[in-house]
Amino acid sequence: MPLSSDHPLLDGRTGQSALIRAYRGERPDVTPVWFMRQAGRSLPEYREIRVGNAMLDACLTPELASEITLQPVRRHRVDAAIFFSDIVIPVKLAGIDVEIVPGRGPVIASPIRSASDVAALRPIDPAALDPIREAVAMTVAQLGSTPLIGFAGAPFTLASYLVEGGPSKDQQRARTMMYADPQSWATLLNWCADVSGEFLKAQIEAGASAAQLFDSWVGSLSEQQYVRRVAPHSKRALSHLRGFDVPKVHFGVGSGEVLKAMHDIGADVMGVDWRIPLDEASRRLGGDVPLQGNIDPALLGAPWHILEAHVRDVMDRGLSAPSHVVNLGHGVPPDTDPDVLSRIVGLVHGD
Amino acid sequence: MTDVTVVGGGVAGMVVARRLAMGGRSVTLVEASDHLGGTVSRHMVGGIDLDAGAESFATRGGTVAALAAEIGLGDEVVSPSTAGAWLQPVSGPAVAMPATNLLGIPGTPLAADVIAVIGQRAAIRAELDAIIPSLWARKSLTLGALVRRRMGAGVLEKLVAPIVHGVHSLHPDDIQLDRAAPGLRAALAREGSLAAAVRFMRDSAPAGSSVAGIRGGMHRLTTELAADLETYGVDVQLGRTAEPGSIGGTVVRAAPADPTAGRRIVLATLVVDAPQLDAAPRGTGLLVAQGAAGITARALTHSTAKWEWLRERAAGRHVLRLSYDEEPGKLQATALQDASALLGVRLDDSSVVDFARVEWLRPAASGAAAGVIQVGESVAGSGLAGVIRQAEAVAQELLAG
């Protein structure tokens, strides 16, 4: 099923935006820039609006999710909005008891550890995603020509949360299950792929102009593990967007070993973390893949002249790819001074 | 809507379904029993996970090893112990298998290890092979006819018959020469004698063992293939038969057309506490000549002597597996008696930790009916290497078509 004719990508609003053109491999006059986790915790206006609202409740209240998504676009004049949500939102909407514990992250009440836990998982009801569609529609109505990027967690990262019961250092339980019970592992990852895939699809249908699949913890895998036990499921997640001509971005932390394999799941654009320079990433990808990244978030707290030199270096190295969207190499740290982000946008835009 | 329905969830069916699904086809697999894998399956005996069916594979062509590598078991392919197999002749004590032989046909008929098995008279008769004109018996249809005419009945019945029976479960008179030993007929013409042909073929075989296993058991193939079916989205339906009209798309038959036709084989597995077996008195096991006095089993595998990983896992105990063409009345007692006689070690009930009986039906060779796409043992013959190669070829054809 194609996108509807009043979708922002088709009705003239975002199709020729700098972000979409760069995602499609063109070089617009001005290099586009946005920041992973730009919406949320680093902004005072966000902290104000969140008072009295639990994190996941905010994600599921369309007015709040939409407003939080728009805040950084107004403040920083970035070239894209990223939908404010959390990777566990679709899991919650599929019936899993999960909460975000401040200072810790998502905590699953009953971790999925046995074959029977996996067998008990039920597919997500498409109607459960209505609050997401509503929030996206409200957001794109106000974004005008700025594209909204849809967002979802990749199956491995999502499954790791479910198996571990929350954030973990090296996803050991999850990786054990991968070998001890490969069939249940495959079933679980397919479930995660379908849940994330539907979540992404709902955002695209409601008006998002691009999609980004995050595999935050892919860095704990060997290339062989990734290719055999994970990549087919990530591919399955993206397959939910079949028929939609939207750019698909894939990003993982610590992805140097598997960058090429991650691209091979069907991504159009690769997000690169701060560990490898963009020219090296481009070389590993064969030189014909648009890149996104990869300012080291640690430098956001450094004196401006150091950060400025780093951003210029990132942009220089980005020239080795067919096109480049400036971003961080990971999410915005919570203690970041928002003015620094605005200043980076000015630098990238050449203001 | 399903593109392909695979009927039968043994290794052949799983291999076809997996390859088609990876190639983007939508695949349904129906299996009548409640589990996948067919004869490549697992059972627990004495607390040890063991192969209930196939326990090794032929390395020829690299077919099985290539699949193992693809499904993440590449580092788990292991060679059996070099201790070698033994033979239980019709009479007398068990003897080590002659070092140079092809399906039991000796490369040096007068070698001491050959004389030990067939006796001096029979060995001298076999040596005549060297002076009989090379044209003699070249047109023999069966393996049995060729060996009898060139080397005599001694070699045939005492050496070749037990080994051929162990591999193909047939007497050499009932198996075509070119199927049992491809290339042997041409080598005979070129080398001038059967013994020289055997030596030539052994010399030109690749180094290393002709069989291999998987650390942890062959059943790991089934586990990994089942996971792949899940990963690549094959719709697996267990406990379901394929009634005509209830299945869609192109149909691949991966089960024999007649599930009751074939040969029954009974496997008796003994886990025993018997330190006398630590020395592996009969190497990796024995093949039994037909008519061997007082023995009912056709073969015995000393699994813990054959596989290093299993020896470690068994923690001092021993695993023995005996195969029977005809099941004796008291299987456990007979297996214990046979094992004692074959291994030359006294084993009694007190040494038995656990016992298991498994029955398999080896489907008769049938060939595929017209218009039916068939994979599996009934068309590819026995052995995983042939079954997997044929299944992969069928999948490639379907993907190309």
Contacts between the chains, C-beta under 8 A, distances in Angstrom:
chain1	res1	chain2	res2	distance
A	182	B	223	6.3
A	182	B	224	6.2
A	182	B	226	7.9
A	182	B	227	3.6
A	183	B	223	7.0
A	183	B	226	5.2
A	183	B	227	4.6
A	183	B	230	5.6
A	185	B	227	7.0
A	186	B	227	4.8
A	186	B	228	7.6
A	186	B	230	3.7
A	186	B	231	4.4
A	187	B	230	5.6
A	189	B	231	7.6
A	190	B	230	6.7
A	190	B	231	7.3
A	190	B	233	7.3
A	224	B	72	7.3
A	228	B	71	7.7
A	228	B	72	5.1
A	229	B	72	7.9
A	229	B	231	8.0
A	232	B	231	4.8
A	232	B	232	6.3
A	233	B	231	6.9
A	236	B	233	7.2
